[in-house]
Amino acid sequence: MRTRLSHVTIRGVEQSDCELVQAVADDWSGSTRCAPLPRVLFEHFGPTGFVAELGGELVGYLLGFVSQTYPGEAYVHAVAVRPEHRRRELGTALYERFFGAAYEHYCSVVRAAAAPADLPTIAFHQALGFHLEPGDGESHGVPVRRDYPAVGESRVQFVRCVAELHAIAPLLVGDRLAS
Ligand SMILES: CC(C)(COP(=O)(O)OP(=O)(O)OC[C@H]1O[C@@H](n2cnc3c(N)ncnc32)[C@H](O)[C@@H]1OP(=O)(O)O)[C@@H](O)C(=O)NCCC(=O)NCCS
């Protein structure tokens, strides 16, 4: 697993991470409205959530789950990296852990969403190999699903096939990142 951040540890999310993550979520998402991060994500979706720590401090998180409706699909509800640690492959490393978890749960497709004005998050997902899904509207030059996640809002939706993970699965194991 690659990262330009030395000594970062990525581990599975725990229930006790809830308050800490909730406390930074709005700050880290800036002008982009952060999706609500209810405690249920920490209590009932532990195997598909990850936090990144540097010197014991939280520097990133990714919270996702395996779809109960669509077999073989996993969904990333939220991903964020502490602003001063961005562009060092930490977001990529969090996603690599999630792809590994998706693989372990027999998923071949990963989906995510972002606000259409959130150009950095869109560029990030495209860099990770996600495609923009066709929507029922357009905003800021990208296709969006309207009235999602709530009436009056819209999101660009991403999809990425992770079936190729079967070939690289052994690389996705391990808690500590190489420095
Ligand atoms: C999106 C985010 C998670 C990316 O994390 P990160 O650790 O900086 O991402 P990485 O370093 O792994 O970036 C990988 C690639 O994605 C692309 N990318 C990442 N940030 C980008 C940006 N701001 N602009 C353009 N491309 C970007 C680049 O191609 C980058 O590779 P490079 O640095 O070699 O050019 C981070 O910017 C973030 O936390 N944004 C706020 C997200 C948010 O609001 N979350 C809460 C609601 S869900």
Ligand as a Chemical Component Dictionary entry (heavy atoms), coordinates in Angstrom:
data_LIG
# 
_chem_comp.id                   LIG 
_chem_comp.type                 NON-POLYMER 
_chem_comp.pdbx_formal_charge   0 
_chem_comp.three_letter_code    LIG 
# 
loop_
_chem_comp_atom.comp_id 
_chem_comp_atom.atom_id 
_chem_comp_atom.alt_atom_id 
_chem_comp_atom.type_symbol 
_chem_comp_atom.charge 
_chem_comp_atom.model_Cartn_x 
_chem_comp_atom.model_Cartn_y 
_chem_comp_atom.model_Cartn_z 
_chem_comp_atom.pdbx_ordinal 
LIG C1  C1  C 0 -10.973 14.172 -1.431 1  
LIG C2  C2  C 0 -9.904  13.911 -0.352 2  
LIG C3  C3  C 0 -10.413 12.802 0.556  3  
LIG C4  C4  C 0 -8.621  13.445 -1.071 4  
LIG O1  O1  O 0 -7.675  13.032 -0.074 5  
LIG P1  P1  P 0 -6.102  13.118 -0.360 6  
LIG O2  O2  O 0 -5.399  12.335 0.689  7  
LIG O3  O3  O 0 -5.685  14.518 -0.553 8  
LIG O4  O4  O 0 -6.015  12.357 -1.784 9  
LIG P2  P2  P 0 -4.736  11.686 -2.458 10 
LIG O5  O5  O 0 -3.481  12.376 -2.012 11 
LIG O6  O6  O 0 -4.796  10.217 -2.231 12 
LIG O7  O7  O 0 -4.997  12.029 -3.984 13 
LIG C5  C5  C 0 -4.916  11.053 -5.028 14 
LIG C6  C6  C 0 -5.133  11.748 -6.343 15 
LIG O8  O8  O 0 -6.455  12.317 -6.410 16 
LIG C7  C7  C 0 -6.421  13.546 -7.139 17 
LIG N1  N1  N 0 -6.730  14.669 -6.245 18 
LIG C8  C8  C 0 -6.791  14.653 -4.904 19 
LIG N2  N2  N 0 -7.108  15.891 -4.433 20 
LIG C9  C9  C 0 -7.225  16.679 -5.516 21 
LIG C10 C10 C 0 -7.527  18.068 -5.684 22 
LIG N3  N3  N 0 -7.746  18.889 -4.631 23 
LIG N4  N4  N 0 -7.568  18.575 -6.928 24 
LIG C11 C11 C 0 -7.331  17.782 -8.013 25 
LIG N5  N5  N 0 -7.041  16.452 -7.905 26 
LIG C12 C12 C 0 -6.987  15.923 -6.678 27 
LIG C13 C13 C 0 -4.976  13.679 -7.660 28 
LIG O9  O9  O 0 -4.882  13.032 -8.923 29 
LIG C14 C14 C 0 -4.199  12.912 -6.597 30 
LIG O10 O10 O 0 -2.934  12.444 -7.062 31 
LIG P3  P3  P 0 -1.664  13.467 -7.054 32 
LIG O11 O11 O 0 -1.622  14.149 -5.717 33 
LIG O12 O12 O 0 -0.499  12.551 -7.295 34 
LIG O13 O13 O 0 -1.921  14.432 -8.176 35 
LIG C15 C15 C 0 -9.567  15.205 0.446  36 
LIG O14 O14 O 0 -9.287  16.259 -0.456 37 
LIG C16 C16 C 0 -10.701 15.628 1.346  38 
LIG O15 O15 O 0 -10.792 15.182 2.486  39 
LIG N6  N6  N 0 -11.590 16.486 0.868  40 
LIG C17 C17 C 0 -12.779 16.846 1.632  41 
LIG C18 C18 C 0 -13.803 15.753 1.397  42 
LIG C19 C19 C 0 -15.070 15.989 2.173  43 
LIG O16 O16 O 0 -15.625 17.073 2.171  44 
LIG N7  N7  N 0 -15.533 14.922 2.854  45 
LIG C20 C20 C 0 -16.728 15.008 3.683  46 
LIG C21 C21 C 0 -17.958 14.706 2.889  47 
LIG S1  S1  S 0 -17.952 13.051 2.268  48 
# 
loop_
_chem_comp_bond.comp_id 
_chem_comp_bond.atom_id_1 
_chem_comp_bond.atom_id_2 
_chem_comp_bond.value_order 
_chem_comp_bond.pdbx_ordinal 
LIG C1  C2  SING 1  
LIG C2  C3  SING 2  
LIG C2  C4  SING 3  
LIG C2  C15 SING 4  
LIG C4  O1  SING 5  
LIG O1  P1  SING 6  
LIG P1  O2  DOUB 7  
LIG P1  O3  SING 8  
LIG P1  O4  SING 9  
LIG O4  P2  SING 10 
LIG P2  O5  DOUB 11 
LIG P2  O6  SING 12 
LIG P2  O7  SING 13 
LIG O7  C5  SING 14 
LIG C5  C6  SING 15 
LIG C6  O8  SING 16 
LIG C6  C14 SING 17 
LIG O8  C7  SING 18 
LIG C7  N1  SING 19 
LIG C7  C13 SING 20 
LIG N1  C8  SING 21 
LIG N1  C12 SING 22 
LIG C8  N2  DOUB 23 
LIG N2  C9  SING 24 
LIG C9  C10 SING 25 
LIG C9  C12 DOUB 26 
LIG C10 N3  SING 27 
LIG C10 N4  DOUB 28 
LIG N4  C11 SING 29 
LIG C11 N5  DOUB 30 
LIG N5  C12 SING 31 
LIG C13 O9  SING 32 
LIG C13 C14 SING 33 
LIG C14 O10 SING 34 
LIG O10 P3  SING 35 
LIG P3  O11 DOUB 36 
LIG P3  O12 SING 37 
LIG P3  O13 SING 38 
LIG C15 O14 SING 39 
LIG C15 C16 SING 40 
LIG C16 O15 DOUB 41 
LIG C16 N6  SING 42 
LIG N6  C17 SING 43 
LIG C17 C18 SING 44 
LIG C18 C19 SING 45 
LIG C19 O16 DOUB 46 
LIG C19 N7  SING 47 
LIG N7  C20 SING 48 
LIG C20 C21 SING 49 
LIG C21 S1  SING 50 
# 
